[in-house]
Amino acid sequence: MAQNTASRSPQDTLRTAFQLFDQGKLREALQMAQGLRKDHPTHPDVLHLLGLICLRGGDPEQAEKFIRLAISVLPDAAFFHVNLANALRQQGRRDDALAAYNRAEELDATFAGTYVNRGTLHAEEGRAEEAIADFEKAIRCAPDQPEGYLRLGTFLSAEGDFQRARSTYERGLDVRPDGPALLLGLAGALERLGDLDAALAATERVLEAQPGMPAAVRLWATCKRRQGKLEEARDRLERIEIAKLPAPMQRALHAELGQVYDRLNETAVAFDHFTAQNKAAAETLEPAGIDKASYMDQVRALAAAFTPEWVASWRQIDADALTPVPAPVFLVGFPRSGTTLLDQFLNAHDAIDVIEERPILLPLRDALQAEGGYPQALADLTPERANALRALYAEGMAREGIEPTSPRTVINKLPLNIIHAGLIARVFPEAKFILSLRHPADAVLSCFMQDFQLNASMAHFLTLKDSVALYDAVMSLWRQYRSLLPLSVSHVRYEDLIRDPQTALAETLAQLGLDWQEGQRDHAAHAASRGTIRTPSYSQVTEPLYDRAAQRWRRYETHLEGILPRLEPYMAEFGYD
């Protein structure tokens, strides 16, 4: 209900309306703002507030209209232009948003909000250097405010640069020692770096200030689980009333409880938590604009295109006409098939660099799509066009610090590049593939259990039915490529790797023309020293080798009965009984 404003000044009423807005009471704030507008129809702050209410309420088009009206009255207010840009960004008008942020900077180069929000746009667009530069500017403009440190720390963590994230949070804590969000960010970076004692200390400081804070309890429990203190983790997590929390936090807590109960060998309870985790995750798909069908459509379209007749029709390309690029080696496989562990063993070799989880290949796919359709444009590829694509790939490698003249063996590790093996073979006929394999039932189950960052491919792992459907589609496509194209492939089975790494890697090292090095044996020390493992397996690969994840599917066999028949052909093909 709107408050009685008859005896209050317009400025007091406006101040109250903004306070209500800050408290998330949008209806009350809207009623007060609308009342003010009746008497002050052109007041810029009233119009701006109406725009902010629309923006937070999910109506960026109406927000844009109100904020433009405010700007027409007060054109030099930098923060008006920032919020106009935010409204444009929410509409997907990113170029217009960038122009509005730039205008705000021109009006007031000291306003930190410009850099916080423009940096977020750069981060969303994948412009890492620009994002980092803007967040640093925000810190310089407002060094005593946490926002710049939080945005920069979060971005660096998302990029896998946990050392720099840690130092960023520590910088913020130097000026805001008790900032709970900064402390929690620091704890997250420390946990990813494997400094579990320090991460626990930071989370406990947060919990002293805010007892029961769900995000802090979850991170505390993750540290305890990694230390093997499973009962402690379980007991504290179970005290949280998960059902009363927003879906994203429900998802995170169910994910952690699932992992804890799995380690406690209470498989039925664990499975229930993984199911609840994925149910909560599914609620975020539509708001995030994630269309999982688009990924399966892509896989099926590739399978339909790659026929013997079509491949036979391809224009011939003389290998001597192709410009040399850093030896293209691709580590592929179905997700959760041991690719991250294999990465650590390979990267520990002093002649190998592994580029981890970077979409360097996708610009080639997009370029082909724009020039005749993908994969159709592969058929008429000329040497000149192939070289342009190879140069595009080399540019992506250079952004990762790999120069064309590098003498090292460079391995591009992105498991689902497996669906683009046809593109790779066409543009890089000299390419080598390392296929990481794991028992199909374990791979599918592990995908279902994992709380992935969702996109169109990972969204298939929210149910076992969709998980096995994607496995069937992806591995069937790989089988198709193998039958049609002269691929150079070595195989590493996860189960062999954890049993005898040197023997398991013999075929791959021979393919790469390298010898085994004893330094490869200590994969855990190497993984810990990297500090930038981006994948969900980051905690497992810093541990000594263990076999608890091998044959895990047998503990969950009653839950898998409906999907095992679809996996049996792959079990036979890959040598699993």
C-alpha positions in Angstrom: 0.0 0.0 0.0 1.3 3.4 -0.9 2.3 5.6 2.1 0.5 8.9 2.8 2.5 11.6 1.2 0.2 14.5 1.7 2.3 16.2 4.4 5.7 15.3 2.9 7.9 17.2 0.5 8.3 15.8 -3.0 12.0 15.3 -2.3 11.2 13.3 0.9 8.7 11.2 -1.0 11.2 10.6 -3.8 13.8 9.5 -1.3 11.3 7.1 0.3 10.4 5.7 -3.1 14.1 5.0 -3.9 14.5 3.3 -0.5 11.5 1.0 -1.3 13.1 0.3 -4.7 16.4 -0.6 -3.0 14.5 -2.9 -0.7 13.0 -4.7 -3.6 9.5 -3.4 -2.9 8.8 -2.6 -6.5 5.0 -2.3 -6.2 5.1 0.3 -3.4 8.0 2.2 -5.1 6.0 2.3 -8.3 2.9 3.6 -6.6 4.8 6.4 -5.0 6.7 7.3 -8.3 3.4 7.3 -10.2 1.9 9.6 -7.6 4.9 12.0 -7.9 4.7 12.0 -11.7 1.1 13.3 -11.6 2.3 16.5 -9.9 5.9 16.5 -11.4 5.5 15.0 -14.9 9.0 16.1 -16.1 11.0 15.6 -13.0 14.1 13.7 -14.2 14.6 11.7 -11.0 11.0 10.5 -11.0 11.3 9.5 -14.7 14.6 7.8 -14.0 13.1 5.9 -11.0 10.2 4.7 -13.1 12.7 3.4 -15.6 14.7 1.6 -13.0 11.5 -0.1 -11.7 10.6 -1.2 -15.2 14.2 -2.5 -15.7 14.2 -4.6 -12.5 10.6 -5.7 -13.3 11.7 -7.2 -16.6 10.4 -4.6 -19.0 13.6 -3.1 -20.5 11.7 -1.5 -23.4 9.5 0.6 -21.1 12.5 1.3 -19.0 14.3 2.7 -22.0 11.4 5.1 -22.7 11.3 6.5 -19.2 15.1 6.9 -19.0 15.2 8.6 -22.3 12.6 11.1 -21.1 14.8 11.7 -18.0 17.8 12.3 -20.2 15.8 14.7 -22.4 15.3 16.9 -19.3 18.7 16.3 -17.7 21.1 15.2 -20.5 24.4 15.4 -18.6 23.7 13.0 -15.8 26.1 10.1 -16.4 24.2 7.6 -14.3 21.1 8.1 -16.5 23.1 7.1 -19.5 24.5 4.1 -17.6 21.0 2.8 -16.8 19.9 3.6 -20.4 22.7 1.3 -21.5 21.6 -1.4 -19.1 18.1 -1.3 -20.6 19.5 -1.5 -24.1 21.8 -4.4 -23.0 18.8 -6.3 -21.6 17.1 -5.9 -25.0 20.1 -7.4 -26.8 21.1 -4.1 -28.4 24.7 -4.3 -27.4 26.2 -1.8 -29.8 23.7 0.8 -28.6 24.4 -0.1 -25.0 28.2 0.3 -25.6 27.6 3.7 -27.1 25.5 4.8 -24.1 28.2 3.6 -21.6 30.8 5.5 -23.6 28.7 8.6 -23.5 28.4 8.2 -19.7 32.2 8.1 -19.5 32.5 11.3 -21.5 30.1 13.0 -19.1 31.8 11.9 -16.0 35.1 9.8 -16.2 35.0 9.4 -12.4 31.7 7.6 -12.1 32.5 4.0 -11.1 29.1 2.7 -12.2 30.0 3.2 -15.8 32.9 0.9 -15.6 31.2 -1.7 -13.5 28.4 -2.0 -16.1 30.4 -1.6 -19.2 32.9 -4.2 -17.9 30.0 -6.6 -17.5 29.0 -6.0 -21.1 32.6 -6.7 -22.2 32.6 -9.9 -20.1 29.4 -11.1 -21.7 30.8 -10.5 -25.1 34.0 -12.4 -24.3 36.3 -9.3 -24.4 38.4 -10.2 -21.4 41.0 -7.4 -21.7 38.4 -4.7 -21.9 36.4 -6.2 -19.1 39.4 -6.4 -16.8 40.4 -2.8 -17.7 36.9 -1.5 -16.9 36.7 -3.3 -13.6 40.1 -1.9 -12.6 38.9 1.6 -13.5 35.9 1.0 -11.3 38.2 0.2 -8.4 40.3 3.3 -9.0 37.2 5.5 -9.1 35.8 4.0 -5.9 38.6 2.2 -4.0 36.6 2.0 -0.8 33.6 0.3 -2.4 33.4 -3.5 -2.9 31.6 -3.6 -6.3 34.7 -3.2 -8.5 36.7 -5.9 -6.6 33.7 -8.2 -6.7 33.1 -7.9 -10.4 36.8 -8.3 -11.2 37.2 -11.2 -8.8 34.1 -13.0 -10.2 35.3 -12.4 -13.8 38.8 -13.7 -13.1 37.4 -16.8 -11.4 35.1 -17.5 -14.4 38.2 -17.2 -16.6 40.0 -19.8 -14.4 42.6 -17.3 -13.2 42.1 -18.0 -9.5 45.5 -16.6 -8.4 44.5 -13.1 -9.7 41.0 -13.5 -8.4 42.5 -14.2 -4.9 44.7 -11.1 -5.0 41.8 -9.0 -6.2 39.6 -10.1 -3.3 42.5 -9.5 -0.9 42.9 -6.0 -2.3 39.3 -5.3 -1.6 39.5 -6.7 1.9 42.4 -4.4 2.7 40.0 -1.5 2.5 36.8 -3.4 3.5 38.1 -6.1 6.0 34.7 -7.4 7.0 33.0 -7.4 3.6 31.1 -10.7 3.6 30.8 -10.8 -0.2 34.6 -10.2 -0.6 35.4 -12.8 2.0 33.1 -15.3 0.3 34.7 -14.6 -3.1 38.2 -15.0 -1.5 37.1 -18.3 0.0 35.9 -19.5 -3.4 39.2 -18.7 -5.0 41.1 -20.3 -2.2 39.0 -23.5 -2.5 39.7 -23.7 -6.3 43.4 -23.2 -5.6 43.3 -26.1 -3.1 44.1 -24.0 0.0 41.3 -25.6 1.9 42.3 -24.5 5.4 42.4 -20.8 4.3 39.1 -21.2 2.5 37.5 -22.7 5.6 38.8 -19.8 7.7 37.4 -17.3 5.3 34.0 -19.0 5.2 33.9 -19.2 9.0 34.5 -15.5 9.2 31.5 -15.0 6.9 29.4 -17.3 9.0 30.3 -15.5 12.2 28.8 -12.4 10.7 25.9 -14.1 8.9 25.2 -17.4 10.6 23.5 -20.0 8.3 24.2 -18.0 5.1 23.5 -20.7 2.5 26.2 -19.9 0.0 28.8 -19.8 2.8 27.6 -23.1 4.3 27.8 -24.7 0.9 31.4 -23.6 0.3 32.3 -24.6 3.9 30.8 -28.1 3.2 32.7 -28.4 -0.1 36.0 -27.8 1.7 35.0 -30.3 4.4 34.1 -32.9 1.8 37.4 -32.4 0.0 39.1 -32.9 3.4 37.2 -36.2 3.8 35.1 -34.9 6.7 31.9 -36.1 5.2 29.7 -36.3 8.2 30.5 -32.7 9.3 29.6 -31.5 5.8 26.4 -33.5 5.7 25.2 -32.5 9.1 25.6 -28.8 8.5 24.1 -28.9 5.1 21.1 -30.8 6.4 20.2 -28.0 8.8 19.4 -25.7 5.9 15.7 -25.4 4.8 16.5 -25.8 1.2 13.0 -25.7 -0.1 12.6 -22.1 1.1 15.5 -20.9 -1.0 15.6 -19.5 -4.6 16.2 -22.2 -7.3 19.8 -21.4 -7.9 20.8 -21.9 -4.3 18.6 -25.0 -4.0 20.5 -26.4 -7.0 23.9 -25.6 -5.4 23.0 -27.2 -2.1 21.5 -30.3 -3.6 24.6 -30.7 -5.7 26.8 -30.6 -2.7 24.6 -32.9 -0.7 24.6 -35.3 -3.6 28.4 -35.4 -3.7 28.6 -35.9 0.1 26.1 -38.8 0.1 27.8 -40.4 -2.9 31.0 -40.4 -1.0 29.2 -41.8 2.0 28.0 -44.6 -0.3 24.3 -43.7 0.4 23.4 -44.0 -3.2 19.6 -43.7 -3.0 19.8 -40.4 -1.0 22.6 -39.2 -3.3 20.5 -39.9 -6.4 17.5 -38.0 -4.9 19.7 -35.0 -4.4 21.2 -35.1 -7.9 17.6 -35.3 -9.2 16.6 -32.3 -7.2 19.7 -30.4 -8.3 18.8 -30.9 -11.9 15.2 -30.1 -11.4 16.2 -26.7 -9.9 18.7 -26.2 -12.7 16.0 -26.9 -15.3 14.0 -23.9 -14.0 16.8 -21.6 -15.1 16.8 -22.7 -18.8 14.0 -20.6 -20.1 14.9 -17.4 -18.3 18.5 -17.8 -19.5 17.3 -18.3 -23.1 19.0 -21.7 -23.3 17.5 -23.9 -26.1 18.9 -27.4 -25.5 17.2 -28.7 -28.7 19.5 -26.5 -30.8 22.5 -28.6 -29.8 20.9 -31.9 -30.6 19.7 -30.4 -33.9 23.3 -29.5 -34.7 24.6 -33.0 -34.0 21.8 -34.6 -36.1 22.4 -32.2 -38.9 26.1 -33.1 -39.0 25.2 -36.8 -39.0 22.7 -36.3 -41.9 25.3 -34.3 -43.9 28.3 -36.6 -43.6 27.4 -39.4 -46.0 29.9 -41.3 -48.2 28.5 -39.7 -51.3 28.9 -36.1 -49.9 32.4 -36.7 -48.6 33.4 -38.2 -52.0 32.2 -35.0 -53.7 34.6 -32.7 -51.8 37.0 -30.6 -53.8 40.5 -32.0 -53.5 43.0 -29.8 -51.6 46.8 -30.4 -52.0 48.3 -30.6 -48.6 51.4 -28.7 -49.9 49.2 -25.7 -50.5 48.2 -25.3 -46.9 50.0 -22.8 -44.6 51.7 -24.5 -41.6 50.1 -23.9 -38.2 51.0 -25.1 -34.7 50.6 -28.9 -35.0 46.8 -29.3 -34.4 46.2 -31.9 -31.8 42.7 -32.3 -30.3 41.8 -34.0 -27.1 38.1 -35.0 -27.4 35.6 -37.3 -25.8 32.3 -37.3 -24.2 32.1 -35.0 -21.1 33.1 -36.6 -17.8 35.2 -39.2 -19.6 38.5 -38.4 -17.8 39.6 -35.6 -20.1 40.7 -33.3 -17.3 42.8 -36.0 -15.7 44.3 -36.9 -19.0 45.0 -33.2 -19.6 47.1 -33.1 -16.4 49.2 -36.1 -17.3 49.9 -34.7 -20.8 50.5 -31.1 -19.7 53.1 -32.3 -17.2 55.4 -33.3 -20.1 57.9 -30.5 -20.7 57.3 -30.6 -24.5 53.5 -30.3 -24.3 51.1 -27.4 -23.7 47.4 -28.1 -23.2 44.9 -25.3 -23.9 42.0 -26.1 -21.6 38.4 -25.6 -22.5 38.7 -22.7 -24.9 36.3 -22.4 -27.9 39.1 -21.7 -30.4 37.5 -23.9 -33.1 34.1 -22.2 -33.0 35.0 -19.1 -35.0 35.9 -21.5 -37.9 32.5 -23.1 -37.7 30.8 -19.7 -37.6 32.8 -18.4 -40.5 31.8 -21.4 -42.6 28.2 -20.9 -41.5 28.3 -17.3 -42.8 29.8 -18.4 -46.1 27.5 -21.1 -47.4 26.4 -22.9 -44.3 28.0 -25.4 -42.0 28.9 -28.1 -42.8 27.9 -27.6 -46.4 30.6 -25.1 -47.1 33.3 -27.7 -46.4 32.6 -29.5 -49.7 33.8 -26.6 -52.0 36.6 -25.4 -49.7 39.5 -24.0 -51.7 43.2 -23.9 -50.5 42.9 -20.1 -50.1 39.8 -20.4 -47.9 41.3 -23.3 -45.9 44.3 -21.2 -45.3 42.1 -18.3 -44.1 40.4 -20.7 -41.6 43.8 -22.0 -40.5 45.0 -18.4 -39.9 41.8 -17.8 -37.9 42.7 -20.8 -35.8 46.3 -19.6 -35.3 44.9 -16.2 -34.2 42.9 -17.9 -31.5 45.9 -19.9 -30.4 48.0 -16.7 -30.2 45.4 -15.2 -27.9 46.1 -18.2 -25.6 49.8 -17.4 -25.7 50.7 -20.0 -28.4 52.8 -18.5 -31.3 52.9 -20.1 -34.8 56.6 -20.9 -34.4 56.2 -22.7 -31.0 58.3 -25.9 -31.0 56.0 -27.5 -28.4 53.2 -29.9 -29.0 50.0 -27.9 -28.4 46.9 -29.9 -27.5 43.5 -28.2 -27.8 41.3 -29.9 -25.1 37.6 -29.3 -25.4 35.7 -32.6 -25.2 32.8 -31.8 -27.4 35.0 -30.7 -30.2 34.4 -34.3 -31.0 31.2 -33.3 -33.0 33.4 -31.1 -35.2 35.9 -33.8 -36.2 34.7 -33.5 -39.8 35.6 -29.8 -39.9 38.9 -30.5 -38.2 39.8 -33.2 -40.7 38.9 -31.0 -43.6 40.8 -27.8 -42.6 43.6 -29.6 -40.8 44.3 -32.9 -42.6 47.4 -33.3 -40.5 45.4 -33.2 -37.3 45.8 -35.8 -34.6 43.0 -36.8 -32.2 43.3 -38.1 -28.7 40.1 -39.8 -27.7 39.4 -40.1 -24.0 37.1 -43.0 -23.2 35.3 -44.1 -20.0 32.7 -46.8 -19.4 29.6 -45.3 -21.1 27.4 -45.9 -18.1 29.9 -44.1 -15.8 30.2 -41.2 -18.3 26.5 -40.7 -18.6 25.9 -41.1 -14.8 28.7 -38.7 -14.0 27.2 -36.1 -16.4 23.8 -36.4 -14.6 25.5 -36.0 -11.2 27.6 -32.9 -12.2 26.3 -29.4 -11.6 27.5 -28.0 -14.9 27.4 -24.3 -16.0 24.5 -24.7 -18.3 24.5 -24.1 -22.1 22.7 -25.8 -24.9 24.9 -28.9 -24.7 25.1 -29.2 -20.9 21.4 -28.8 -20.5 21.0 -32.4 -21.8 22.4 -33.7 -18.5 19.5 -32.7 -16.4 17.8 -36.1 -16.9 19.3 -39.5 -17.5 17.1 -39.9 -20.6 18.5 -36.8 -22.3 22.0 -37.7 -21.1 22.0 -41.1 -22.8 20.3 -39.6 -25.9 23.2 -37.1 -26.3 25.8 -39.8 -25.7 24.2 -42.0 -28.4 24.1 -39.1 -30.8 27.6 -37.8 -30.2 29.4 -41.2 -30.2 27.4 -42.4 -33.2 28.5 -39.2 -35.1 32.1 -40.0 -34.0 31.8 -43.5 -35.3 30.5 -42.1 -38.6 33.5 -39.7 -38.9 35.8 -42.7 -38.3 34.3 -44.6 -41.1 34.4 -41.8 -43.6 37.6 -39.9 -42.9 41.3 -40.8 -42.5 41.6 -39.6 -38.9 44.8 -40.1 -36.8 43.5 -41.3 -33.5 45.0 -42.6 -30.2 42.9 -43.8 -27.4 43.2 -43.4 -23.6 40.8 -45.2 -21.3 40.1 -43.6 -18.0 40.2 -46.9 -16.2 43.6 -47.7 -17.6 44.9 -44.2 -16.8 44.2 -44.5 -13.1 45.7 -48.0 -13.0 48.9 -47.5 -14.9 49.4 -44.0 -16.5 52.6 -44.8 -18.3 51.1 -47.8 -20.1 47.8 -46.0 -20.8 49.6 -43.1 -22.4 52.0 -45.1 -24.5 49.9 -45.0 -27.7 49.3 -41.3 -27.4 52.9 -40.4 -26.7 54.0 -42.5 -29.7 51.5 -40.7 -31.9 53.0 -37.4 -30.7 56.5 -38.6 -31.2 57.4 -38.1 -27.6 58.7 -40.3 -24.8 57.3 -40.8 -21.3 58.8 -38.5 -18.7 58.9 -39.5 -15.0 57.7 -35.9 -14.2 54.3 -36.9 -15.7 53.7 -39.4 -12.9 52.9 -36.8 -10.3 49.8 -35.4 -12.0 48.4 -34.0 -8.7 51.4 -31.8 -8.0 51.3 -30.5 -11.6 47.5 -29.9 -11.4 47.9 -28.0 -8.1 50.7 -25.8 -9.6 48.6 -24.7 -12.6 46.0 -23.0 -10.5 43.7 -22.4 -13.5 41.7 -25.6 -14.0 38.4 -24.5 -15.3 36.5 -27.8 -15.4 34.2 -29.4 -12.8 36.9 -32.0 -12.2 39.3 -29.4 -10.6 39.2 -30.9 -7.2 39.5 -34.6 -8.3 42.6 -34.0 -10.4 44.6 -32.5 -7.5 44.2 -35.7 -5.5 46.3 -38.8 -5.7 44.9 -41.3 -8.2 41.8 -43.1 -6.9 39.4 -45.7 -8.3 36.2 -44.8 -6.5 34.7 -43.2 -9.6 35.5 -46.3 -11.8 32.5 -48.7 -12.0 30.5 -46.2 -10.0 27.5 -47.0 -12.2 27.2 -50.4 -10.6 26.1 -48.8 -7.3 23.4 -46.9 -9.2 22.4 -49.7 -11.5 18.8 -49.8 -10.4 18.4 -46.2 -11.5 20.0 -46.9 -14.8 18.0 -49.9 -15.9 16.1 -47.9 -18.5 19.1 -46.5 -20.2 21.7 -49.4 -20.2 20.4 -51.1 -23.3 21.0 -48.0 -25.4 24.6 -47.9 -24.1 25.4 -51.6 -24.7 26.6 -51.2 -28.3 29.2 -48.6 -27.1 30.3 -50.8 -24.2 31.1 -53.5 -26.7 32.7 -51.2 -29.2 35.0 -49.6 -26.6 35.9 -52.9 -24.8 33.7 -52.7 -21.7 31.9 -55.8 -20.8 
